[in-house]
Amino acid sequence: MYLSELTELPGVSGNENAVRAYIKERIAPFCDNIEVDSMGNLMAYKRGTGNVDKTLMLCAHMDEVGLIISRITEDGFLKFKAVGSLDPRVLVSKRVRIGTGGFIGVIGRKAIHLLTPEERKKAPVMKDLYIDIGACNQEEAQKRVAVGDYVVFDSAYIPFGDGLVKAKALDDRVGCSILLELIQEPCVWNCCFAFTVQEETGLRGARLCARRVQPTMALVLEATTCSDLPQMDRNMVSTYLGGGAAISLVDGATSYNRELAQTLYQLAQSHNIPVQFKQTATGGNDAGSIHVSAGGVLTASISVPARYIHSPSSVISLADYQAVCDLTRLWIQEVHHAKIITRAL
């Protein structure tokens, strides 16, 4: 498993260079061809053993949510904008790394002692936050960082509890890690292992990737929301930690083919792989771009449930991770047997 190393790498949407370099180095011995397109998508091709002219695209995005420096104040503090969807409430007092130098900073706001009664009732807003890098003034700050520098959370990969791990960027380094494992194994169809960019800012890389590959079918591997928390309305619970691989039926970007989703669910059950359906229709992933590209692509999504997603400290179950890996491995070998293939293609 590559998850520990992958989550430590910086890869804010639009700046996936370190993640791409890490992946490219490790997949080179196991694929027949590697391409990097103009946006930075990494596509690794592997010939199938089944002598069929069909391509399965396995997709995971390399980017993570983060920040970008927008201004350096006269006092040497850094103002910033969000890159991707971030709740300002998870940012206060968090340690971050800035730019290629990885300079340490702390996200701050006015102390609670100085907040008015009305301010205390409201969640912080991004414009009122800043990053403190210990600079005395603007000139000193500019020696270390610059406007346009990307900012990532400084949050280590830590195993804890009963088979859980905490890290930043589990969305979607879980998918990247699984693809790194599976590319080392044989596949029946021709496979394109697609590591995409800029998912968090509009599913941008996957759109270009799907047009280039023109796959017969696509399988998106993701991390998805998990809110199985105390006092949570059960009608709002999307997935359960430890409940297994989560198969999507519908979300904010895609209405998935129901028969394909059911086929994956039944395949998991028949092989005793823990599986669940995602029970809410919020969010979205690269499937939103892929399924309407290249004339339309039959697409499914399998996800690892993640608590506190899009935060410095997301949490997953390694058992769920393994379930997604096992189901994807099985699909790579069994895709040519699925009845939906002959009816849909």
N, C-alpha and C positions, 0 to 999 in steps of 0.2 A: 504494500500500500504506500502511495506517494503523498498522502494527504497532509502529513505534518510539514514536509518541505514546501508543498504547493501553497499552503495557507500562510506561510511566513513571507512569501514573495509579494512585492508591491505590484498592483495591476489595476489601478483605477481606470474606469472606462475611458478609452481613447489613449491609454498608455500601458498596453499589455506586454511591452517588450520583454521584461524579465521573465514573465510566465511563458511566453512563446519560446524564448531561448532555452529555458529549462526543458520544456516538452520536446522541442525539436531534437535536442541532443539525445534524449532517452528513447525516442521512437525510431530513430534512424536505422537501427539494425533489424527492425521487425516489419518494415513496409517496403513496397516496391518503388514508390515515388512520393516526394514531398513537394508541395507547392505553397507559396505564401503570396496572396493576392495584394492588390494595391491598398486595401484597407488594413491588412495585417492578419486576416484569417489564415489559419494554418490547416492545410488539408493533406492528410496522409492516406495514400491509396494502397490497398492490399487485395491481390487477386484471390478470387474464390476457388474453392476446390470442386464446385459443382458443375463447372462448364456451362453456366447459364449467363445470358446477357442481361443481367439485372444488377442494380446497384443499391445497396442499403447504406444510407448516410446516418452515421451515429454522431450526434451533435452535443457538445457541451461548451459553454461560454467561459472564456478566460478572465473576463473583466469582473471587477467588484465595485460596489458603491464607495464613494469617498468624497474628497473635497478638492478644490482648486483655489490657489491664492489669487485674490482679486485686487488687493490694495495693501500697501504697507504704510501705516500711519506715521506721523511725525514722532510719536513716542516709541516707535519700534514694534508695535503690535501688528498682527497680520489679520486682515479681514478676508473672508472666504465665501465661496458659493458651493452648494452641494452639487455633486456629480452623481446622478441617480436619485432614487427615492430614499430620503433620510428623514427620520423624526428628530427635530432639534432637541427633544428631551433626552435622547440617548447620548448627546455630545458633551454635555457640561462635565468638566473636570477630567475628561479622557486624555490620555497621552497619545500623541501622534508622531509620525515620521514624515518629514517634508523633503521633497525634491530628490534628486539622484544621490545627494549626500546623506540622506536619511537623518537630517537634523531633528533633534527631539524638541517637541513643543507640547504645551498643555492648553486645551480649550477652556476658556474661562468666561465668566459673566460677573455682573455685579453681585457682591456678597449678599446672602439672605438678610443680614442685619440692616442692609441699606435699601432693601426693597420696600416699597410702599405696600400697605395692606391689599390694594387692588392688584399690584404687580405679583404678589404672592399667589393670587388666585389663578393666574394665567400661566400657561406653558411658555417657555422661552421661545423667541423667534430667532431665526438665523442671523438677522441683521444686528442683533444685540450681542452676539457672541464674537469672540476673537481668539487668536492663538498667541500665546505668550512664549517666546523663544529665549527670553532672558536678555534681550537687547535693550540698550539704554536709549537708543534713538533710531531714526529711520536709516541713517548712514550705516550704523553698525549692523542693523538687520539685513540690509542689502548686500553685505559682504557674505552672508550665509545663504540667503534665499532670494527668490525673485518672483515677481508677479507671473502667474502662469504655472508655477510649480504645483505638482500634484501632491496630495496629502493622503496618507493611509493611517489607519488605526495601528497603534503599537500594541498588539495583543497576541500573546504566545499561544501555541497549540498545547493544550493541557488535558490529558485523560483524567477523568474523575468519576466517582460514583460507580454504578453498576454498568460498565461498558459504555459510558458516555464520553464525549470529548467536547471541549470548548475551544473556539478559535474565531478569528475574523475570516471573512471571505469563504466560508463554507459554501455559500452561494456564489459561484458554482464550481469551486475547486473539487467538490465531491464528484461531480460529473467528469471533470478532467482526470481525476485520479482513477476512476473506474475505466475510462477509455485507455489510459496508459497501461492498465492491467490487461485489458481484453485485446489490445492490438498485438500482443505477444502470442495469441492463440489462433488456430486456423478458423476460417469462415467459409460458409458454403457459397453465398453470393459474393460478388465483388463488393468490397466495403470501402467507404470513404470515412475516415475518422476526422471529423471536422471540429476544430477548436476555434470558436468564433470570438469576435470582438464586439464591443459596444452593445451588448444585450441590454444592459441596465439603462441605456439612454435611448432606447427605441428599437430594439431588435434589428439593428442596422446591419451588422456583419452577416447575420444568417441569411438575409435577403440576397445579398450578393453571392454568398456561398452556394445557396440552393440553385441560383441561376447558372452558376458555373458548373456545378456537379451534375445537375438535372437527374436526381436520384429516382429510382423506382418507388422507394419508400424511405421514410426518415423516422428515426427514433431519437427523441430529445431526452437527455439525462440531466436532471435538475435537482436543486434543493427547493423545497416549498414550505409554505407557512405551516406552523404547528402551534396551536394555542390551547393545548390540553392542560389548562392551568386552573388552580383553585378559584371557585366562584365564577368560572367562565360559563356563559350560556352555552349549553350543549349544541344548540342550533348554529352557533358561530364557530364551533370546532371544525377546523379544516382537516387535520390529520392527527394521529396519535403517535407520540414517540414510542418506539418499540412495537408499533403495529405493522411494520413491514414496508415493502415498497408501495409507494402511493401512485396510483394510476389516475390520470385526469380524464374527466368526461367533458367538462366545459370550463373555460376561464374567461378573463376579460379580453383575450386576443384570439381564442380558438374555440370552435365547437368541434370536438374530436369525433372521428368516425366511431360510432357506438359499437359496431361489430368488432372492429380492431381492438378497442379497449376491452371488450368482453373476452376476446380471444386471449389477450395477454393475462387477464385476471384468471381465467380458467387454466391457462398453462401453468401459472404460478401455483394454483391450488393443487393441480394434479401432480406436481413435483414437490409438494410440501414446502414451498417457499412462502414465507409470511407476506401477505399482500393486503392492501386496503384501497378503497376508492377515495380520492380527494373529495370532500363533501361540501366545499364552497366553490363559488364561481368567480372569485376575485383573482387579481394578479394576471400574470401572463408570462410567456417565455418565448424562446426562439421559434417554437412551433407556429406562432402567430404570423411570422414572415414566411416560413418554409412552406406551409400548407397551401398558400396562394401563389407560390412562385413556380416557374417552369411549367406553366399550364395546369398546375395543381398537383400536389404531392400528398399521397396517403401518409399521414403523420400521427404518431402517438408520443406520449410523454410519460416517463416514469421518474419519480422523484424520491429523494431522501427527505423525510420531514425534518424541519429545523426550527427549534424554538429561538425566539429573539432574533429572527432573520433581519438582515440589513442593520446590524448593530456591531459594536466591537467584540461582542461575546455571544456569538451564536452557539447553539448546542445541538448535537445530533447523537443518535444511537449508532454504534458500530454494527449492531445487528441489522438495523435498517439499511445501512450502507451495503452490507454484505448481501442482503436480500435483493437490492437493486442490481448489484453486480451479478448475482446468480441468475436472475431473471433475464437480464440483458444477454448474458452468455448463452443461455438456453435459446433465446430468440434468434441469435445469430446462427445457431445450428438448425433451428426448426422452422425458420421463416418460410422455406420452400414447401413445407407441408401444410401451411395454414390455408384453409379453404377460402378465406377472404381474398387471398392473393389472386387466385384464378378468376374470381368473380369481379374484382375491381380493376384489373389491369388488362 
